[in-house]
Amino acid sequence: MNTGKRKNTMRISGNDRVYLAVVYTFIGLFSMAVIYPLIYVVSASFSSPEALIQGRVFFLPVEPGLKGYAAVFRNNAVWQGYFNSIVYTVSGTAISVFLTMLGGFVLSRKEFPLRIPVMLFFTITMFFSGGLVPSYLLLTNLHMLNTIWALILPGAFSVWFSVIVRTFIQSTVPEELFEATSLDGGNYFDYLFRIVWPLSVPVMAVMALSFAAGHWNSYFSAMIYLNDTKLYPLQLILRSILIENSLDFTSTSTLMLDVRDSLERQYLSELLKYSLIIVSSVPLLVVYPFLQKYFIKGIMVGSLKG
């Protein structure tokens, strides 16, 4: 009697081997095309300005140092932009999540008489907008130019996420909970903030991450609506360095003042581009791991019911 374990093997034909080789090669090349630019930016930010200008940086840092990061954090404009971006992101995300949750909750109530007309009106705004000039004139008439509200209020409510919130509430929160709240003497606000709000943490986390990324990476609205450089977000300062190749060296510390000739300034300005890219990306990279589990749950909203 043969008591040995029978090995369960599957033979792979020659055509399958060729197919798998082509697939793995394509995936490997595609992964390298995505990963290598990220590795290059990190390596360039830690390399010396001379090595970067001379093109000697390919994969690992060359003559590693922290000169670029030291120059970034000693620049007053960068710190001011960092503070402004944090204020815009936190306040804008909080307002957007609150308003979108309110809109989605109202649309989820079948007893709301204008639910269908309002939903139709919201849907139209997803395809058509007033345009830049009417928006600028509207903000001018509301006296919101060169203020924080010009960056937060125009996009505070998201129609797309309000539809997702509506779907989440209808498919996840049992209607019996509203009936129980009504029997206990509660109203719609009690039902929203005591029942629906705690159960909607996954979808709110998805909205918060999306709104935060949008506010943090936004620069166009600030470029159009802001005139005071003290109100500029970090991304607008990053744009001026990356595109206009300009930086106020006089506002930095003695480390920058030691750079005397224009050639060394050009070298350091090139290094600052990569260092500032890393610095501006760190907050989102730090926040995302804490919201990842909610993000995975939230993207499945509406895919399954029950």
N, C-alpha and C positions, 0 to 999 in steps of 0.2 A: 504494500500500500504506500502510495506516495503522499507523505504528510507535509511535504514542503509547500510553502505558500506560492501560489501561482502569481507570477508577475503580470500585472495588467498594463501592457504596453500598447502603444498605438504607433503604427508605422506611418512615416511621413514620406510621401512620394517626392520624386524629383521636382515636379512642377510646384508642389507646395513649398519646398525648400527655396526655390527661386522666388516665389511670391512673398514668403516671409522675409527673405533677404532684401527684396526691394522695399517692402513696407518698413522694416527696421531702419534701413538706410535713409529713407525719406523722413521718418520720425526723428532720427538722429540729426540730420542736416537741419530740419526745421527747428529742433530744440536748440541747436547751436546758434542758429540765426536769431533766436529770441534771447538766449542767455548771454551770448558773447558781448552785445552792446552794454548790458548791465555790468558785466565783469569789467569791461573796458572803462566805463565811467568811474567805477569804484577804484580801479587801479590808477587811473589818471588823477583822481583827486588826492591820492596819497603819494604821487610821484613828484619829483622836483620840476620846477618850471622849465628848466633847460632841457631835461629829458623829454618833456611833453612837446615842446616846440620843435625839437630835433626829430621827432617821430620815433623815438626809441621805446615807446610804451606800446606793448602788444597784448600781453595777458596779465603779467604780474607787475606790481609797482617797481619803478626804476628809481634808485636813489630815494627810498621812501622817507617821508617826513610829514609834518603837520602844518607846513607853512601856509597852504591854502586855507585850511580851517581856521588857523590863527587869524588870518587876515579877514575872513568872513565874520568871525565873532567879535572882532575889534572895530567893525564898521557900524556906525550909528544908524545908518539907513536900513541895514539888514535887521537890526534889532527892532527898530520901529515898525518895519514891514512885518516881521514875525509877530509882534504884539497885535498889530491891526488884523492880520489874517486869523489869529486865534479868536479875537473878538468877533469878527465877521462870521467865522465858521460856527462858533458855539451859539451865538445869538440867532443866526440865520437858521441853523439846524433845529434849534428848539422851537422857533416860531413856525417853521415849515411842518415839522412833525405834528405840532398841536393843531394847526389849521387843517392839515390833510386828514388827520384823524377825525376831526369834527365833521368835515365834508363827507368822508366815507361813512361815518355813523349815520348821518342824516339820510344819505342815499340808501342805506340798508333798511330803513324803516318803511314798510309797505303802507303804513297809514299816512305817510307824508303825501299830501295831495298833489304837490308839484314835482314829484320825484322824476317822472318821465320827461317833462319839459326841461327841467334843470339838467338832467343827464344828457339830453339832446344838445342843449346849449354848451355844456362842458365838452361834449364830443367835437363840436364845431371848432372850438378853440385849439384842439389838438392838430387840426389841419390848416388853420388859418390864424395869422397873428396880425397885429396892427402895424408892425414894422418898426424900424429904429427911429425914424423921424417923429412919428406920432408919440412914441414912448418918451422920447426926449422932451417934446413939447408938453406932454402930460406931467412929467416930473418937474419941469420948469414951473408950470402953473401951480403945482402943489408945493413949491419951494423946498424940494427935496434934493436938488442938485448939490453936490459937494458935501453930502451927509451920508451916514451909514445906511439910512433907509433906502437910498437909491440903489444899493447893492442887495438889500434883503427883501424888501416888500414886493418888487415886481415879479419875482419868481417864488414867492413864499408858498403858494398853493400849487400842488401838482395834481392835475387831472388823472394822469396815469396811475399814480399811487392811490388816489382816492377810490378808483375803481377796484384796485387790489384790496384796499381796506374793506370796501363794501362786500366783496366776494369772501374775504376772510371771515368777516362777522357773520354773514349769512350761512356759511358752511361749517363754521367752527363753534360759534356761541349758540347754545340752544335757546330757543324762544321761551322755553319754560322758565329760564332765569329772569326774563323780563316780567313774566307774570308773577313770579315769586316776589320780585322787588316791588311790584305794584301792590300786592297784597300786604306787604310790610309798610306801606305808606310812602314808598319812594317814588321819585319822579324820573324823568329821562336823564337828568344830570347825575342822579344817584346811580342809575343803571350804567351810564357811560363810565364814570370815574371809579366806581367800586367793583363793577363786574367786567365790563368790556375792556377797560384800560389794562388791568393786570393780565388778562388772557391774551392781549394783543402784543405782548413783548416781542415775539419773533418778528412780526411784520413791522413793528416800530423800529427794531434794530436794523432791518434792511433799509427802511427809509432814512434812518439817521446816518447810516454809512454812505448811502447814495447822496444825500443832501450835503453831508460834510465834505465828501470828495469833490462835489461840484463847487462849493463855496471856496474850498482850499485851493483848487486849481484854477479858479476863475480870475481872469485879468482884463477881459474885454470890457465888461461893464464898468470896472474901475477906470479904465483908460478913457471911456466916453463921459462918465458922469462925475469924475473927481478932478478937481483942479489943484487942490492943496497936496503937495508932495508928502506932508506929514500923515495924510490919510491913505497913502498908497499901500496896498497889500504886498505881501512878500513876492507873489508871482509877477506883479508888475515891475518890481525892482529886478527880479530875475530876468524878465524880458528885456529890460534896458541893458543888462549886462550881456545877455546872449546875442541879441540882435544889434543893438546900437553900440555894443562894446564900450560902454561908458560906466565909470564908477568914480565917485567922489573920493579921491585919495586923501584929500585934505581933512576929511572927517574921521580918519582912522588914527590909530595910535602910532607910537614911535617906530613900531615895526614897519609900518607902511612909509613913514617919513624917511626911513633909511634907504628906500628905493629911490635913487637919485636920477638916474638917466632914463630916458624914454624907452630904451630897449628892455630894461629890466621891468619897467612898468607894464609893458606889453606882455612879457612873459608871465608876470604875476596875474594880470587880467585874464589871460587864457586859462590859467590854473583855477582861478576863482569860479569860472563857469562850472566846472565839474564839482568843485567842493560845494557850491551853492545848490546844485541839483540834488546832491545827497542830503544836505541839510534840510531842504524843503520837502523831501520825501519821507523823512524819518517819522513825523507825527502820524501819518496814515499807516505806515508799517507797524507802528507801535499799537495803534488802536485796533487794527483789523483782527489780530488773533483773539481778542476778547469778544468780538462780535461774530466770529466765524460760525459758531454753532447755531446762533440765531439766524445768520444769513442763509445757511443751508436749509433750515426749516422754512424761512420766509419765501425762498424762491419756489417752494413746492405748493404755495398757496393756490388753491383752486384746482390743483391737479387731481386730488382725491377728495371725495366728499364722504363724511361720516366719521 
